[in-house]
């Protein structure tokens, strides 16, 4: 379960950084793609998938015992 707490911490920190990055985007000049926002979204998705895999593996181990 400690792994999932660490993943939650990463997701929350990443959401805070994404909100900060969105506040810094210049919506009048969108010729530059805000890669920081895209990378934050990709990291959040990856952490959610990792958390689901960890939970599924833990459930399989509990069912085998």
N, C-alpha and C positions, 0 to 999 in steps of 0.2 A: 504493500500500500504506500510505502514511502516514495516509490517511483511516480505514482499518480499525483501525490502532493507536489512533487517537483515539477511535473508537467503542468499542473494547474498554476503554479507560480510563474512558469515560463509564459503560459497563455495570458495570464493577467498582465504581466509586464509588457508583453508584446502588444496587447490592446491599448495600454497606456501610451506606448511609443507610437502606435498607429494614430491615435487621437492627436498626439503632438504633431506628427508628420502631416496629417490632414489639415491642421490649423495653419501650417506653414506653406501650404500649396497656394500658388498664385493662380487663381481661377481665370484671371484676365489673359494670362499667357500660358496656355496649356500645350505649347509646342514641345516642351520637354516632358517626357513620360516620368511620372513620380515613381521611380523604381523602389523607393523605400516603402511605399504603401503596398506595392505588389509583393515585395518580399515578406512583409509582415503578414499578409493574407496567406501566402504560401506556407509560412512557418506555422501559423495557427492551424491550418488544415493538416499539416504533417504531424503536429502534436496531438491533434484529436484522433487521427488514425493510429498513431503510436499508442495512445491511451486505450483505444478500443482493442488493439491487438494484445496488450498486456492484460486487460481485463478478461479477454477471451481465453488466453493461456492459463490464467489463474483459475478460471471456471473449469477448464478441462482438467487441471490438476486436482481440483476439489472433487470432481466427479469420479476420477480414477481411484481416489483413496477411500 
